[in-house]
Amino acid sequence: MPTSVLVVDDSALMRRALKGIFTEAGDFEVFTARNGVDALEQMGRLRPDVVTLDVNMPEMDGLTCLAKIMEEQPTPVVMVSSLTEHNALVTLEALELGAVDYVPKPGGTVSLNIDDVAAELVSKVRSASVARLKRAGGPTGRARAQTRRVADAPPRREISAAGLVDLVLIGSSTGGPALLSELLPALPGTLGAPVVVAQHIPASFTAALARRLDEICSLRVHEVDRVMPIQRGNIYIGRGSADVVVARRTDGLIVKSVPSTPEYRWHPSVDRLVASARRYLDPQRLVCALLTGMGDDGATEMAAVKDGGGRTIAEAEETAVVWGMPGELVRLRGATAVLPAHEIAGRLTDWVR
């Protein structure tokens, strides 16, 4: 049975181009709407499996439309927006409101080269059609409330003495930005080890994500856009569309951004990050967490960490938007613990004192 998609964009040219992409893929039934008002009027009648939603539209913008969809008729939504700093912030807010994923328009609001991201768009909409939506009032709702309470108070920047763990590695993909905005603020400023995150994301979004997280976290949050020393009291977010790796210099560990390679399918690559850490650190001094995301990135290398005596967490299926990456870690018997999203920060804190 074909997947029904409602394409929402104020540009007739973009609607036609997006409809063509899904039609050519062969297993989609495609409908279109010219703005948020038009989309909401069609939602009840069409009941689409997935909605693709532009950000900037007249009458009702994408963010307002998304909020109403989540309230009135929860449906998987993939945001499709141009690569501007403003739209990066809006898209991150959309992910926190419940959008499953996002695809950047490569050529601006009216993108004449939208075909450049056709494969990514089709893949993400297919994944969204089977994604688990975040429900208000559930565990993630409680976690969001906790995050808001943390954000209300000035972040504490205290740094603890070194413990038995040298580094925490976190990998995530689809659904990850929203989860990171719940998980990372719940980590204490006294956490005994630094944190490095590989979140599959375009480069244009990383700086906005790091700034947003830095405002609400007790730990300092940085985008890895240059060579940086790894120090306790800090979280390092790998720059999008590249890979993030750990290395060692005479004065200690560093983290840096390196060009992506075809050897790794997703970027920043979780497998490449963990492999680089294992090269310089005893696995027993590593703690890893593999969160929501399609595919299997990170599972093999994190399983190797567990085999070497380290500890690993796989997000439980009950809270993962897509249980691909953590599910593969469980399948490989590479998870020390399988935990719902709202319990992961607490377990990390217990392990990394």
C-alpha positions as CSV (number, residue, x, y, z in Angstrom):
1,M,0.0,0.0,0.0
2,P,1.5,3.4,-0.9
3,T,2.5,5.9,1.7
4,S,0.3,9.0,1.5
5,V,2.2,12.3,1.7
6,L,0.9,15.9,2.0
7,V,3.4,18.3,0.6
8,V,3.0,21.8,2.1
9,D,4.8,24.7,0.4
10,D,3.8,28.2,-0.7
11,S,5.7,27.9,-4.0
12,A,3.8,26.2,-6.8
13,L,7.2,25.4,-8.4
14,M,8.4,23.6,-5.2
15,R,5.1,21.8,-4.8
16,R,5.4,20.5,-8.3
17,A,9.1,19.5,-7.9
18,L,8.5,17.7,-4.5
19,K,5.4,15.9,-5.9
20,G,7.6,14.8,-8.8
21,I,10.2,13.4,-6.5
22,F,7.7,11.2,-4.6
23,T,5.8,10.2,-7.7
24,E,9.1,9.0,-9.3
25,A,9.9,7.0,-6.2
26,G,6.9,4.9,-7.1
27,D,5.4,4.0,-3.7
28,F,3.8,7.3,-2.6
29,E,0.4,8.9,-3.0
30,V,1.0,12.6,-3.1
31,F,-1.2,15.6,-2.2
32,T,-0.3,19.2,-2.0
33,A,-1.2,22.3,0.1
34,R,-0.1,25.9,-0.5
35,N,0.2,27.0,3.1
36,G,-0.6,26.0,6.7
37,V,-4.2,27.0,6.5
38,D,-4.7,24.9,3.4
39,A,-2.9,22.0,5.0
40,L,-5.0,21.9,8.1
41,E,-8.2,22.1,6.1
42,Q,-7.1,19.0,4.2
43,M,-5.6,17.0,7.1
44,G,-8.9,15.6,8.4
45,R,-10.1,14.5,5.0
46,L,-6.8,13.1,3.7
47,R,-5.4,11.7,7.0
48,P,-1.9,11.5,5.4
49,D,0.8,9.1,6.7
50,V,3.4,11.9,6.5
51,V,3.5,15.7,6.0
52,T,6.4,17.6,4.5
53,L,6.3,21.2,5.8
54,D,8.0,24.4,4.6
55,V,8.9,26.9,7.2
56,N,8.3,30.3,5.6
57,M,4.7,30.6,4.2
58,P,2.0,33.3,4.1
59,E,-1.2,33.1,6.2
60,M,0.2,30.4,8.5
61,D,3.9,29.6,8.8
62,G,5.3,26.1,9.2
63,L,5.9,26.3,12.9
64,T,2.3,27.4,13.7
65,C,1.0,24.7,11.4
66,L,3.2,22.0,13.0
67,A,1.9,23.0,16.5
68,K,-1.7,22.7,15.4
69,I,-1.0,19.3,13.6
70,M,0.5,17.9,16.8
71,E,-2.4,19.2,18.9
72,E,-5.3,18.3,16.6
73,Q,-4.1,15.3,14.5
74,P,-0.7,14.0,15.5
75,T,1.1,13.0,12.2
76,P,4.8,12.4,11.4
77,V,6.2,15.7,9.9
78,V,9.4,16.3,8.0
79,M,10.4,19.9,7.8
80,V,11.8,21.1,4.5
81,S,13.5,24.5,4.9
82,S,16.2,26.6,3.3
83,L,19.7,26.8,4.8
84,T,19.6,30.1,6.6
85,E,20.6,30.7,10.2
86,H,17.1,31.8,11.1
87,N,15.6,28.7,9.5
88,A,18.1,26.5,11.4
89,L,16.8,27.9,14.7
90,V,13.1,27.5,13.6
91,T,13.8,24.0,12.4
92,L,15.4,23.0,15.7
93,E,12.3,24.5,17.5
94,A,10.1,22.4,15.1
95,L,12.0,19.2,16.1
96,E,11.3,20.1,19.8
97,L,7.6,20.6,19.0
98,G,7.4,17.1,17.5
99,A,8.7,17.1,13.9
100,V,10.3,13.8,13.1
101,D,13.1,15.0,10.8
102,Y,14.2,17.7,8.4
103,V,15.6,18.1,4.9
104,P,17.5,21.3,4.0
105,K,16.6,22.9,0.6
106,P,20.0,23.2,-1.1
107,G,19.2,26.3,-3.1
108,G,17.1,28.6,-0.9
109,T,13.3,29.0,-0.4
110,V,12.6,28.2,-4.0
111,S,15.2,25.6,-4.7
112,L,15.8,24.8,-8.3
113,N,18.2,22.0,-7.4
114,I,15.9,20.2,-5.0
115,D,16.6,17.0,-6.9
116,D,20.0,17.1,-5.2
117,V,18.4,16.0,-1.9
118,A,15.7,13.7,-3.5
119,A,17.2,10.5,-2.2
120,E,17.5,11.9,1.3
121,L,14.0,13.3,1.2
122,V,12.4,10.0,0.1
123,S,14.4,8.0,2.7
124,K,13.5,10.4,5.6
125,V,9.8,10.4,4.6
126,R,9.7,6.6,4.5
127,S,11.3,6.5,7.9
128,A,8.9,9.1,9.2
129,S,6.0,7.0,8.1
130,V,6.9,4.3,10.7
131,A,8.3,6.7,13.4
132,R,7.1,6.8,16.9
133,L,5.6,10.3,17.7
134,K,6.5,11.9,21.0
135,R,3.4,12.2,23.1
136,A,2.7,15.0,25.6
137,G,2.5,13.8,29.2
138,G,4.6,10.7,28.6
139,P,8.2,10.2,29.7
140,T,9.5,12.7,27.1
141,G,6.9,15.2,28.3
142,R,8.3,14.9,31.8
143,A,11.8,15.2,30.5
144,R,10.9,18.4,28.6
145,A,9.4,19.9,31.8
146,Q,12.6,19.0,33.6
147,T,14.6,20.7,30.8
148,R,12.6,23.9,31.2
149,R,13.2,23.9,34.9
150,V,16.9,23.6,34.3
151,A,16.8,26.4,31.7
152,D,15.0,28.7,34.1
153,A,18.1,28.7,36.5
154,P,21.5,30.0,35.6
155,P,23.6,27.0,34.4
156,R,26.2,25.8,37.0
157,R,29.6,25.5,35.5
158,E,31.4,23.6,38.3
159,I,33.9,20.9,37.3
160,S,34.4,17.7,39.2
161,A,37.7,15.9,39.9
162,A,38.6,13.1,37.4
163,G,36.8,9.8,37.9
164,L,37.1,6.4,36.4
165,V,35.7,7.4,33.0
166,D,37.7,9.4,30.5
167,L,35.1,10.2,27.9
168,V,31.3,9.9,27.2
169,L,30.4,9.3,23.6
170,I,26.8,9.8,22.3
171,G,25.4,9.0,18.9
172,S,22.0,9.9,17.5
173,S,20.1,10.6,14.2
174,T,16.4,10.9,13.5
175,G,14.7,12.4,16.5
176,G,18.1,13.1,18.1
177,P,18.1,17.0,18.4
178,A,14.9,17.0,20.4
179,L,16.2,14.2,22.6
180,L,19.5,15.9,23.1
181,S,17.7,19.0,24.3
182,E,16.2,16.8,27.0
183,L,19.1,14.6,27.9
184,L,22.1,17.0,28.0
185,P,20.5,19.6,30.3
186,A,19.9,16.8,32.8
187,L,23.6,16.1,33.1
188,P,25.2,17.9,36.1
189,G,27.9,20.4,35.8
190,T,30.0,18.2,38.0
191,L,30.0,15.3,35.5
192,G,33.3,13.5,35.8
193,A,34.1,13.2,32.1
194,P,33.6,15.3,29.0
195,V,31.0,14.4,26.4
196,V,31.4,14.2,22.6
197,V,28.2,13.9,20.4
198,A,27.9,12.7,16.8
199,Q,24.4,13.8,15.7
200,H,23.5,13.3,12.0
201,I,22.9,16.9,10.9
202,P,23.7,19.3,8.1
203,A,26.6,21.7,8.8
204,S,24.3,24.8,8.7
205,F,22.4,23.5,11.8
206,T,25.3,22.6,14.1
207,A,26.2,26.0,15.4
208,A,22.5,26.8,16.2
209,L,22.1,23.5,18.0
210,A,25.2,24.0,20.1
211,R,24.2,27.6,21.0
212,R,20.7,26.4,21.9
213,L,22.1,23.6,24.1
214,D,24.7,25.8,25.8
215,E,21.9,28.1,27.0
216,I,20.1,25.3,28.9
217,C,23.0,23.0,30.0
218,S,25.1,23.1,33.1
219,L,28.0,21.8,31.0
220,R,29.4,24.1,28.4
221,V,28.5,23.2,24.8
222,H,30.6,23.8,21.7
223,E,30.4,23.1,18.0
224,V,33.6,21.3,16.9
225,D,34.6,23.6,14.1
226,R,38.3,23.5,14.8
227,V,40.8,21.5,16.9
228,M,39.8,21.7,20.5
229,P,41.3,20.2,23.7
230,I,38.9,17.8,25.4
231,Q,38.2,19.0,29.0
232,R,35.8,18.0,31.7
233,G,32.8,20.4,32.1
234,N,32.3,20.5,28.4
235,I,30.1,18.9,25.7
236,Y,31.4,18.8,22.1
237,I,28.9,18.6,19.2
238,G,30.4,17.3,16.0
239,R,30.1,19.7,13.0
240,G,27.4,18.6,10.6
241,S,28.2,17.1,7.2
242,A,31.7,16.2,8.4
243,D,33.0,13.7,10.9
244,V,34.2,14.3,14.5
245,V,37.1,12.3,15.8
246,V,39.2,12.0,19.0
247,A,43.0,12.2,18.8
248,R,45.9,12.6,21.2
249,R,48.6,15.3,21.5
250,T,51.4,15.4,23.9
251,D,49.4,17.6,26.2
252,G,46.2,15.5,26.1
253,L,43.2,14.5,24.1
254,I,41.7,16.7,21.4
255,V,38.6,16.6,19.3
256,K,38.5,17.8,15.7
257,S,36.3,17.9,12.6
258,V,37.5,16.0,9.6
259,P,36.1,15.6,6.1
260,S,33.6,12.9,5.6
261,T,34.6,9.8,3.6
262,P,32.5,7.3,1.6
263,E,33.5,4.6,4.0
264,Y,30.9,5.9,6.4
265,R,27.4,6.4,5.2
266,W,26.1,9.0,7.8
267,H,27.7,12.1,9.1
268,P,29.0,13.0,11.6
269,S,29.7,9.2,11.8
270,V,29.1,7.6,15.2
271,D,31.2,4.6,14.2
272,R,34.1,6.8,13.2
273,L,33.9,8.8,16.4
274,V,33.9,5.7,18.6
275,A,36.6,4.0,16.6
276,S,38.9,7.0,17.1
277,A,38.3,7.0,20.8
278,R,39.0,3.3,21.1
279,R,42.3,4.0,19.3
280,Y,43.6,6.2,22.1
281,L,41.6,5.1,25.2
282,D,41.1,1.9,27.1
283,P,37.5,0.8,26.4
284,Q,37.0,0.3,30.1
285,R,37.3,4.1,30.5
286,L,34.6,4.8,27.9
287,V,30.9,5.2,28.3
288,C,28.7,5.3,25.2
289,A,25.0,5.9,24.5
290,L,23.3,5.2,21.2
291,L,20.0,7.0,20.7
292,T,17.2,7.2,18.3
293,G,18.0,7.0,14.6
294,M,17.5,5.0,11.4
295,G,20.2,2.6,10.2
296,D,23.0,1.0,12.2
297,D,25.6,3.8,12.7
298,G,27.5,3.3,15.9
299,A,26.3,-0.2,16.8
300,T,29.3,-2.1,15.7
301,E,31.9,0.1,17.4
302,M,29.9,0.5,20.6
303,A,29.5,-3.3,20.8
304,A,33.3,-3.4,20.6
305,V,33.5,-1.0,23.5
306,K,31.3,-3.3,25.6
307,D,33.4,-6.4,24.5
308,G,36.5,-4.5,25.7
309,G,35.0,-3.9,29.2
310,G,33.3,-0.5,28.6
311,R,29.7,0.4,29.3
312,T,27.0,1.2,26.8
313,I,23.4,2.3,26.7
314,A,20.9,1.7,24.0
315,E,17.7,3.8,24.0
316,A,14.7,1.6,24.5
317,E,12.2,1.0,21.6
318,E,9.4,2.4,23.7
319,T,10.8,6.0,23.5
320,A,12.9,6.0,20.3
321,V,11.5,7.9,17.4
322,V,13.2,5.3,15.1
323,W,14.6,2.2,16.8
324,G,17.2,1.5,14.1
325,M,20.6,2.4,15.6
326,P,19.9,1.4,19.2
327,G,18.0,-1.7,18.1
328,E,21.0,-2.8,16.1
329,L,23.2,-2.4,19.2
330,V,20.8,-4.6,21.2
331,R,20.8,-7.1,18.4
332,L,24.6,-7.3,18.5
333,R,24.4,-7.8,22.3
334,G,26.4,-4.7,22.7
335,A,24.2,-2.8,25.2
336,T,25.1,-2.9,28.9
337,A,21.7,-1.3,29.6
338,V,18.6,-0.6,27.5
339,L,16.8,2.4,28.9
340,P,13.9,4.7,28.0
341,A,15.0,8.2,27.1
342,H,14.1,9.8,30.4
343,E,16.4,7.4,32.4
344,I,19.5,7.8,30.3
345,A,20.9,11.0,31.8
346,G,20.6,9.5,35.3
347,R,22.4,6.3,34.4
348,L,25.2,8.3,32.7
349,T,25.5,10.4,35.8
350,D,25.8,7.3,38.0
351,W,28.4,5.8,35.8
352,V,30.5,8.9,35.2
353,R,31.1,10.4,38.7
